[in-house]
Amino acid sequence: MIEKKRKSRDGKKHDRPQKFTRKSKFSKKRGKIEDDKRRTGPRLPQSLRIELDRINPNDQSGSEEDEEGINDDVYEYEEGVPEEESKKNRRFDSVENYEYELPKDFKDENVDSDDDDDFDGGENKIAHHKGKKGDLDQLDDDVEDEDDERHLRMLQGITGMPSQAFQDRKKTKVVSEGYPESEYNPTRDVLDGDGHIAIEDLLESIQGKPGYRELRKITRQVEKKGKVLQAPLPKEDRDRLERSAAYEQSKKDITRWEPLVKRNREAPTIMFDKDTDSGFSTIGAIASEFEPRTEFEKKMSSLVNDDNVMAAHKEDGSRLLELNKISLEDYISSRNHIAKMRSLLFRHEVKMKRVKKIKSKTYHRLLKKDRLKGSVGIPMDAEEAKELAMKQEFKRAEERMTLRHKNQSKWAQRIVKRGIDTQDEGTRAAMAEQLHQHALLTRKMNSMKDSSSSDDSSDEEDSENSDGSDEDKAPKLLAKAREKTRRVLEEDDGVPDSGVLSLPFMKRALKKRKEAADEEGRLAIQEFESSLKELEDTDEAKITKTGTVSGRRVFGASKTQVIEPKNKIRSSSYSSDSEAELEAQEDIDIGLGRTDDMQNNINVNSVSLYVDADIPQDSVLKNSELVKDLGPKMTYEVSILQSNTWKKMSSNRNEVDTNGKRSQKVVEPATHNQDIEFEGVGEDSDADSEGQMLDGILSSEHKSSYKLPSQAELIREAFAGDDVQEEFNKDKEEIMNLENPEPEKPAQLPGWGQWTRVQKKKGLPSWVLEEHENAKRKREEALRKRKDAHLKHVIISEKLDKKAEKLLTGTLPYPFTSKEVFEQSIRMPIGPEFNPATAVRALNRPEVVKKQGLIIKPIRYEDSKGSGGKVMTAFSAAMRASFYQNSTHFQISSHCSNAGKPRNLNVK
Amino acid sequence: MGAKQENGDPEDILPPLEQELSHELDMKVKKYLRGEGADLEVLKDKKLKGQLYTRENLYGTSAKTAAKTEKWLLPSAGGYLEAEGIEKTWRIKQDTIGREVDISSAKNQYDIVLPDFGPYTLDFTSSGRYMAAAGRKGHLAVVDMKNMSLIKEIQVRETVRDVVFLHNEMFFAAAQKKYPYIYNRDGVELHCLKEHGAVTRLQFLKNHFLLASINKYGQLRYQDVTMGEMIGNFRTGLGRTDVMQANPFNGVVALGHSGGTVSMWKPTSAVPLVKMLCHPGPITAMAFHPDGHLMATSGKERKIKIWDVRKFEVLQTIRGHAKTLDFSQKGLLAAGTGSFVQIFGDFSGSRNYSRYMGHSIVKGYQIRKVAFRPYEDVLGIGHSMGWSSILIPGSGEPNFDTWLANPFETTKQRREKEIHSLLDKLPPETIMLDPSKIGTVKSAKKKEKPTKKEMEADLETAVEAAKGTAMKKKTKGRNKPSKIAVKKKEIVERAKKPFLDQQMAEEEKVAKKKRKIGEEIALPTALQRFARKKATA
């Protein structure tokens, strides 16, 4: 059937080009028929058209289609004018529509057919399916058309009415097929879908050309196998299928990654330490990679790297460059200098600003005066001269005191040490300048002395001092001081007869004070003398020298002279000791018969002061001898208040006696001591402890001093022990009650439930009793649960320490589900103090280790086996590195621990 | 020797020496593992299991390395006296020992005689390099024990009851007549701690930088020496004492009282953690084993008791008296009384102390303090005539860890260590009986349900809060007092509601329970009249 249809179509199409050619001949005359544009354009007059039709009627005869076309033509021709007139709007609309679309659509068959749908969709479809039948129908239609026209003419003729009146029925058809077939106006069957263009159609045109046969073969094969294309599935189903397919695909993709991801997840640490090299980092590195490429560069490099140049540079250039080099110190000093200058400038500026702002005229006047004075330099009147002299004097004194310009500074000393001659000129000049300055300062003083009116003695001394050496100064000073004190002592200051000071008590006080001062002065004199003596003793050679210089009197100071300040210390120390003693007594009183303090007391009484006059640093070592060599040179036995000591001692004795009984109560009888492992020493009885100290276990005769305690004492001791136990028990109960309070006894409120006998008889309501019982039981349970429930002699506080609570976790940390596992997992400390250095890193390594500056790239697919090793190798490499880097710190301690220990002593 | 045991395990085919070595190593590894790992099989969480597994592996390697390090880098073993035949170790005298040992050790046998300033008390730095000696009558001295040079001595001219080094030899605190003072090693007085009052004993907690003191009136004070803050001030209420010792393991300070009790304190609690009755008479001395598990006390009733501090039980009672006690690093116990020092040793490892050595100083000297010198086999004895030093073989730890205590410390190392220890300073609340509990899960709260009274109080407070809410000022007409009153009432109701609901739920629960019980024990109606009535009080 299809074949047939095709053939028929072939036939038609075969005709078409011929027709076109023919038509093109007449295209000018028959514009209207040719296409829509023409139709709208100027038309031939009707009479002319009729003429033309008459001239070539044979045109209309031929094939079916031709006839059809002619029919159309005829129809147009006949009905043209009235149609246009009657359907103006329609015509314009449709015409415009066709004008643009048709030529385009013509090329594509399918679109054409779609277009046709608008006209007669249903028919079109039928045509598609029925093929041949559609053709027949069309033929019928054509025949009908012809009949209709005839009929119309007839009606016109009969009625005399215009043809429009009868035309309604045909209108639609007219529009759709109102033009002759051409490439722009496809025939109706084409539009209806019958005229599909098949591959055969296209092939025909290339028939006989090379490759045609092959193409044909292929097409035939395709046709043979060709099946009917199924209608697509609904969109939802299609999407679902697509999704599932995509899912399968992506699943396959992702499962590849699984081992990789799993490994990363399971790894305790992920290391990002590879590929850290991100190219050159410094300019130097980049420059080192430079290679000359262009000619110029090459030339340059050849010049630069020339051996001669290099050698020259090495020999000379570097030295030249050295000159440019500034040492760090120089730089720092210059910078400091600049900074200092700047800050000085700034301060000056600030000061000037401030001064400038001051509006006071007087101030400015004074300022001006000052400035003028300064500019004058040399003072005019005596007052000023004196002032200046004083200033100079001060400066001089300062100079003498500090010896600032006498090569005292570090700098100068260093230079002197190195030798002045080796220094350069500048330094030497500076040194000279300094010395000059010093000389200037002192000389100025000399010149000023005349003008200043200081007393002679001091001048004398000054001159002396300036002459004399340093060693001479000390005795002189001492002598002078002594002289002065003497003068003061001898001076009789008159006590005023009137005023407050004349009052008797004031007088007394003054006298007392004077006495004290005298005493002090005398002591001072003594001291001076003794020290003078010492000085004399030490360097006799000097004494002769100084003796000539100053006619100093030498006081016969004895060697046994006691040093004054020590005396004071002694007395104060004694007092403090007596305090200590008192306290010690107190200790005994309060301290429950501590026996050891007794001995202290006795020791305290023999007060002696240990004076380390010369070598305080070594005194302990000096004394590191046995008792027999006791009494080193530096020890002074002080026996002040000897009698008092004895008194004290005796009083202590008394106290000892009184305390004796009490302290003895804890002493156990000797019979108990017989089988004990550790035989205590006879310190137990205080009374006889002074005289006979026992020699511990090795002495066999120590028992002789031991006294059996009396029965009464033993009993008392036993009771004391009981008391302690009871007290403790009471204490424990108290604490228990405090921590687990006893429930209140059930009781009724007065007046409640007691108003009838019945209720009274019933007693307390059951719920009250129940509650009480519950509380009691609870308490007992709590008490039983206490840690010290089974320990009679222990009270363990159950009190919650709120501050310590924060050191415990309130809840189990997330991944853990059992307390035991968690607590066992934290049992090991992980700090460096508790682990060897090799393990610390691994224990504390964070989950992700990333080197600085590293870009973390997205995970890359690797073959599971190969890469599995890789991560691990990186990890183990890090481990290894850490092992070699850190030797354990145990090492350090090992090398010097052997010294000084007796080990595995085998004593025979 | 070459013969193999037939019934031995197949894997035990190592030569006996190596077997022994591996066994030794295993023991050490066990020590460093600090207990068993958790049983991972019970865990359901695979991820956690994996993590813990790797962790345990790391712990294992760490322990193994530590054991190996100990074996190879800490080879020195402590010495001890070994008696042969019928001779007894406690009969061996110091001069006998002195003849046998090397010169550097023999140097440590000496007596320093300082007769004037009364009984001396001693304290060593943790490295054992320096010693502070304090004579009762005001003589304070710091001595470098390595080269036997006196660093500084001062005379404070008043009673000195105790002296203690702070974190290093640079500072020491002395309990003087009225107040404790802190001096630096040059003898310069840095601080006078007036708040402490007349202190009888001082202790310094090195890890916490706390200076603990007990004064005449039985007041225990803790002062942070870094910032000077007073951390704790507690009235013990048990009278005056001069027996005080800090447990080196956990920092708990123990006081011995006249009533025979020992109380243990921490700076964050005003009541003693533990109070135990140790002796029927007053306690004269106390000491803690360095591992913190043993405590030795001596009472006036002439008994020395050794306690397990973890269980608070007596392990051993030794007859004898001690005025001062001290444990050495290796666990020897020195007891001094009168002019005699007794050393007890525990060489079987069974916590059974027996007589090891003895030493008597010159007759008439009264021992005030015995102190073992760390990292040396030396015992320092402070007595009424100065101090003495004797050799006790096996008392000191032979290997020292320079990170912990370095007797050869340079200035720089000392400074660095100071900084480190300051950074690692523990807060005072970490002092507790069992510091290994830190970080663990809080024990469940005792009471899970609030009592009725508390509920009522809560309700009341909630209602009060609701009543107190400020009302918004609405526009005219909507701000009527009646409306406000209604609103307020509503708010109060709303606040009450959760409590009431809770109450209702509870009541219902109780009722249900009751019903259940009632059903169970319900007698037939006919017999109910014979049911026993509840006894009335």
HADDOCK unambig.tbl for C-alpha pairs under 7 A between the chains (distance, minus, plus):
assign (segid A and resid 573 and name CA) (segid B and resid 157 and name CA) 5.76 0.50 0.50
assign (segid A and resid 576 and name CA) (segid B and resid 157 and name CA) 6.40 0.50 0.50
assign (segid A and resid 576 and name CA) (segid B and resid 158 and name CA) 5.80 0.50 0.50
assign (segid A and resid 577 and name CA) (segid B and resid 158 and name CA) 6.66 0.50 0.50
assign (segid A and resid 580 and name CA) (segid B and resid 158 and name CA) 6.62 0.50 0.50
assign (segid A and resid 580 and name CA) (segid B and resid 159 and name CA) 5.64 0.50 0.50
assign (segid A and resid 600 and name CA) (segid B and resid 118 and name CA) 6.57 0.50 0.50
assign (segid A and resid 603 and name CA) (segid B and resid 118 and name CA) 6.76 0.50 0.50
assign (segid A and resid 608 and name CA) (segid B and resid 116 and name CA) 6.17 0.50 0.50
assign (segid A and resid 609 and name CA) (segid B and resid 116 and name CA) 6.95 0.50 0.50
assign (segid A and resid 610 and name CA) (segid B and resid 116 and name CA) 6.86 0.50 0.50
assign (segid A and resid 617 and name CA) (segid B and resid 150 and name CA) 6.10 0.50 0.50
assign (segid A and resid 617 and name CA) (segid B and resid 152 and name CA) 6.71 0.50 0.50
assign (segid A and resid 618 and name CA) (segid B and resid 150 and name CA) 6.42 0.50 0.50
assign (segid A and resid 620 and name CA) (segid B and resid 150 and name CA) 6.86 0.50 0.50
assign (segid A and resid 623 and name CA) (segid B and resid 112 and name CA) 6.33 0.50 0.50
assign (segid A and resid 623 and name CA) (segid B and resid 113 and name CA) 6.06 0.50 0.50
assign (segid A and resid 624 and name CA) (segid B and resid 111 and name CA) 6.21 0.50 0.50
assign (segid A and resid 624 and name CA) (segid B and resid 112 and name CA) 4.34 0.50 0.50
assign (segid A and resid 624 and name CA) (segid B and resid 113 and name CA) 5.98 0.50 0.50
assign (segid A and resid 625 and name CA) (segid B and resid 111 and name CA) 6.67 0.50 0.50
assign (segid A and resid 625 and name CA) (segid B and resid 112 and name CA) 6.29 0.50 0.50
assign (segid A and resid 625 and name CA) (segid B and resid 113 and name CA) 6.52 0.50 0.50
assign (segid A and resid 626 and name CA) (segid B and resid 111 and name CA) 6.58 0.50 0.50
assign (segid A and resid 626 and name CA) (segid B and resid 113 and name CA) 6.43 0.50 0.50
assign (segid A and resid 627 and name CA) (segid B and resid 113 and name CA) 6.27 0.50 0.50
assign (segid A and resid 666 and name CA) (segid B and resid 300 and name CA) 5.93 0.50 0.50
assign (segid A and resid 666 and name CA) (segid B and resid 301 and name CA) 5.58 0.50 0.50
assign (segid A and resid 667 and name CA) (segid B and resid 301 and name CA) 6.80 0.50 0.50
assign (segid A and resid 676 and name CA) (segid B and resid 319 and name CA) 5.62 0.50 0.50
assign (segid A and resid 677 and name CA) (segid B and resid 319 and name CA) 6.41 0.50 0.50
assign (segid A and resid 678 and name CA) (segid B and resid 319 and name CA) 6.05 0.50 0.50
assign (segid A and resid 678 and name CA) (segid B and resid 320 and name CA) 5.08 0.50 0.50
assign (segid A and resid 679 and name CA) (segid B and resid 320 and name CA) 6.02 0.50 0.50
assign (segid A and resid 680 and name CA) (segid B and resid 320 and name CA) 5.54 0.50 0.50
assign (segid A and resid 680 and name CA) (segid B and resid 321 and name CA) 5.82 0.50 0.50
assign (segid A and resid 681 and name CA) (segid B and resid 337 and name CA) 6.79 0.50 0.50
assign (segid A and resid 681 and name CA) (segid B and resid 338 and name CA) 5.92 0.50 0.50
assign (segid A and resid 681 and name CA) (segid B and resid 340 and name CA) 6.69 0.50 0.50
assign (segid A and resid 683 and name CA) (segid B and resid 338 and name CA) 5.39 0.50 0.50
assign (segid A and resid 693 and name CA) (segid B and resid 363 and name CA) 4.83 0.50 0.50
assign (segid A and resid 693 and name CA) (segid B and resid 364 and name CA) 4.52 0.50 0.50
assign (segid A and resid 694 and name CA) (segid B and resid 363 and name CA) 5.82 0.50 0.50
assign (segid A and resid 695 and name CA) (segid B and resid 360 and name CA) 6.18 0.50 0.50
assign (segid A and resid 695 and name CA) (segid B and resid 363 and name CA) 5.79 0.50 0.50
assign (segid A and resid 696 and name CA) (segid B and resid 339 and name CA) 6.96 0.50 0.50
assign (segid A and resid 696 and name CA) (segid B and resid 340 and name CA) 5.30 0.50 0.50
assign (segid A and resid 696 and name CA) (segid B and resid 360 and name CA) 5.80 0.50 0.50
assign (segid A and resid 721 and name CA) (segid B and resid 280 and name CA) 4.50 0.50 0.50
assign (segid A and resid 721 and name CA) (segid B and resid 281 and name CA) 6.21 0.50 0.50
assign (segid A and resid 724 and name CA) (segid B and resid 259 and name CA) 5.91 0.50 0.50
assign (segid A and resid 724 and name CA) (segid B and resid 280 and name CA) 6.16 0.50 0.50
assign (segid A and resid 762 and name CA) (segid B and resid 536 and name CA) 6.71 0.50 0.50
assign (segid A and resid 763 and name CA) (segid B and resid 536 and name CA) 5.57 0.50 0.50
assign (segid A and resid 763 and name CA) (segid B and resid 537 and name CA) 6.50 0.50 0.50
assign (segid A and resid 764 and name CA) (segid B and resid 536 and name CA) 6.46 0.50 0.50
assign (segid A and resid 764 and name CA) (segid B and resid 537 and name CA) 6.76 0.50 0.50
assign (segid A and resid 766 and name CA) (segid B and resid 534 and name CA) 6.97 0.50 0.50
assign (segid A and resid 793 and name CA) (segid B and resid 276 and name CA) 5.51 0.50 0.50
assign (segid A and resid 793 and name CA) (segid B and resid 277 and name CA) 5.12 0.50 0.50
assign (segid A and resid 794 and name CA) (segid B and resid 274 and name CA) 6.92 0.50 0.50
assign (segid A and resid 794 and name CA) (segid B and resid 275 and name CA) 5.73 0.50 0.50
assign (segid A and resid 794 and name CA) (segid B and resid 276 and name CA) 4.23 0.50 0.50
assign (segid A and resid 794 and name CA) (segid B and resid 277 and name CA) 6.39 0.50 0.50
assign (segid A and resid 795 and name CA) (segid B and resid 274 and name CA) 5.52 0.50 0.50
assign (segid A and resid 795 and name CA) (segid B and resid 275 and name CA) 5.04 0.50 0.50
assign (segid A and resid 795 and name CA) (segid B and resid 276 and name CA) 6.13 0.50 0.50
assign (segid A and resid 796 and name CA) (segid B and resid 273 and name CA) 5.86 0.50 0.50
assign (segid A and resid 796 and name CA) (segid B and resid 274 and name CA) 4.50 0.50 0.50
assign (segid A and resid 796 and name CA) (segid B and resid 275 and name CA) 6.53 0.50 0.50
assign (segid A and resid 797 and name CA) (segid B and resid 272 and name CA) 6.88 0.50 0.50
assign (segid A and resid 797 and name CA) (segid B and resid 273 and name CA) 5.07 0.50 0.50
assign (segid A and resid 797 and name CA) (segid B and resid 274 and name CA) 6.05 0.50 0.50
assign (segid A and resid 801 and name CA) (segid B and resid 269 and name CA) 6.66 0.50 0.50
assign (segid A and resid 803 and name CA) (segid B and resid 268 and name CA) 6.99 0.50 0.50
assign (segid A and resid 803 and name CA) (segid B and resid 429 and name CA) 6.06 0.50 0.50
assign (segid A and resid 804 and name CA) (segid B and resid 429 and name CA) 5.21 0.50 0.50
assign (segid A and resid 804 and name CA) (segid B and resid 430 and name CA) 6.63 0.50 0.50
assign (segid A and resid 807 and name CA) (segid B and resid 438 and name CA) 5.64 0.50 0.50
assign (segid A and resid 807 and name CA) (segid B and resid 439 and name CA) 5.81 0.50 0.50
assign (segid A and resid 808 and name CA) (segid B and resid 438 and name CA) 5.79 0.50 0.50
assign (segid A and resid 808 and name CA) (segid B and resid 439 and name CA) 4.77 0.50 0.50
assign (segid A and resid 808 and name CA) (segid B and resid 440 and name CA) 5.37 0.50 0.50
assign (segid A and resid 808 and name CA) (segid B and resid 441 and name CA) 5.62 0.50 0.50
assign (segid A and resid 808 and name CA) (segid B and resid 442 and name CA) 5.49 0.50 0.50
assign (segid A and resid 809 and name CA) (segid B and resid 439 and name CA) 6.11 0.50 0.50
assign (segid A and resid 809 and name CA) (segid B and resid 440 and name CA) 5.97 0.50 0.50
assign (segid A and resid 809 and name CA) (segid B and resid 441 and name CA) 4.73 0.50 0.50
assign (segid A and resid 809 and name CA) (segid B and resid 442 and name CA) 5.70 0.50 0.50
assign (segid A and resid 810 and name CA) (segid B and resid 441 and name CA) 5.95 0.50 0.50
assign (segid A and resid 810 and name CA) (segid B and resid 442 and name CA) 5.39 0.50 0.50
assign (segid A and resid 811 and name CA) (segid B and resid 441 and name CA) 6.36 0.50 0.50
assign (segid A and resid 812 and name CA) (segid B and resid 441 and name CA) 6.41 0.50 0.50
assign (segid A and resid 815 and name CA) (segid B and resid 48 and name CA) 6.35 0.50 0.50
assign (segid A and resid 821 and name CA) (segid B and resid 38 and name CA) 5.19 0.50 0.50
assign (segid A and resid 823 and name CA) (segid B and resid 440 and name CA) 5.92 0.50 0.50
assign (segid A and resid 824 and name CA) (segid B and resid 37 and name CA) 5.99 0.50 0.50
assign (segid A and resid 824 and name CA) (segid B and resid 38 and name CA) 5.52 0.50 0.50
assign (segid A and resid 825 and name CA) (segid B and resid 38 and name CA) 6.77 0.50 0.50
assign (segid A and resid 827 and name CA) (segid B and resid 34 and name CA) 6.96 0.50 0.50
assign (segid A and resid 828 and name CA) (segid B and resid 34 and name CA) 6.56 0.50 0.50
assign (segid A and resid 835 and name CA) (segid B and resid 62 and name CA) 6.30 0.50 0.50
assign (segid A and resid 835 and name CA) (segid B and resid 66 and name CA) 6.74 0.50 0.50
assign (segid A and resid 836 and name CA) (segid B and resid 62 and name CA) 6.56 0.50 0.50
assign (segid A and resid 836 and name CA) (segid B and resid 65 and name CA) 6.61 0.50 0.50
assign (segid A and resid 836 and name CA) (segid B and resid 66 and name CA) 5.68 0.50 0.50
assign (segid A and resid 839 and name CA) (segid B and resid 62 and name CA) 5.10 0.50 0.50
assign (segid A and resid 843 and name CA) (segid B and resid 58 and name CA) 6.54 0.50 0.50
assign (segid A and resid 890 and name CA) (segid B and resid 73 and name CA) 6.30 0.50 0.50
assign (segid A and resid 890 and name CA) (segid B and resid 401 and name CA) 6.32 0.50 0.50
assign (segid A and resid 891 and name CA) (segid B and resid 73 and name CA) 5.91 0.50 0.50
assign (segid A and resid 892 and name CA) (segid B and resid 402 and name CA) 6.91 0.50 0.50
assign (segid A and resid 893 and name CA) (segid B and resid 400 and name CA) 6.09 0.50 0.50
assign (segid A and resid 893 and name CA) (segid B and resid 401 and name CA) 5.72 0.50 0.50
assign (segid A and resid 893 and name CA) (segid B and resid 402 and name CA) 5.50 0.50 0.50
assign (segid A and resid 894 and name CA) (segid B and resid 73 and name CA) 6.09 0.50 0.50
assign (segid A and resid 894 and name CA) (segid B and resid 74 and name CA) 6.16 0.50 0.50
assign (segid A and resid 897 and name CA) (segid B and resid 398 and name CA) 6.62 0.50 0.50
assign (segid A and resid 897 and name CA) (segid B and resid 399 and name CA) 6.00 0.50 0.50
assign (segid A and resid 897 and name CA) (segid B and resid 400 and name CA) 7.00 0.50 0.50
assign (segid A and resid 900 and name CA) (segid B and resid 104 and name CA) 4.94 0.50 0.50
assign (segid A and resid 900 and name CA) (segid B and resid 105 and name CA) 4.53 0.50 0.50
assign (segid A and resid 901 and name CA) (segid B and resid 105 and name CA) 5.60 0.50 0.50
assign (segid A and resid 901 and name CA) (segid B and resid 376 and name CA) 6.52 0.50 0.50
assign (segid A and resid 901 and name CA) (segid B and resid 377 and name CA) 6.19 0.50 0.50
assign (segid A and resid 902 and name CA) (segid B and resid 79 and name CA) 6.40 0.50 0.50
assign (segid A and resid 902 and name CA) (segid B and resid 101 and name CA) 5.57 0.50 0.50
assign (segid A and resid 902 and name CA) (segid B and resid 105 and name CA) 6.53 0.50 0.50
assign (segid A and resid 902 and name CA) (segid B and resid 393 and name CA) 6.10 0.50 0.50
assign (segid A and resid 903 and name CA) (segid B and resid 78 and name CA) 6.37 0.50 0.50
assign (segid A and resid 903 and name CA) (segid B and resid 79 and name CA) 3.86 0.50 0.50
assign (segid A and resid 903 and name CA) (segid B and resid 80 and name CA) 6.44 0.50 0.50
assign (segid A and resid 903 and name CA) (segid B and resid 393 and name CA) 6.88 0.50 0.50
assign (segid A and resid 904 and name CA) (segid B and resid 79 and name CA) 4.35 0.50 0.50
assign (segid A and resid 904 and name CA) (segid B and resid 80 and name CA) 5.15 0.50 0.50
assign (segid A and resid 904 and name CA) (segid B and resid 81 and name CA) 6.29 0.50 0.50
assign (segid A and resid 905 and name CA) (segid B and resid 79 and name CA) 6.86 0.50 0.50
assign (segid A and resid 905 and name CA) (segid B and resid 80 and name CA) 6.26 0.50 0.50
assign (segid A and resid 905 and name CA) (segid B and resid 81 and name CA) 5.37 0.50 0.50
assign (segid A and resid 905 and name CA) (segid B and resid 82 and name CA) 6.63 0.50 0.50
assign (segid A and resid 906 and name CA) (segid B and resid 81 and name CA) 6.58 0.50 0.50
assign (segid A and resid 906 and name CA) (segid B and resid 82 and name CA) 5.84 0.50 0.50
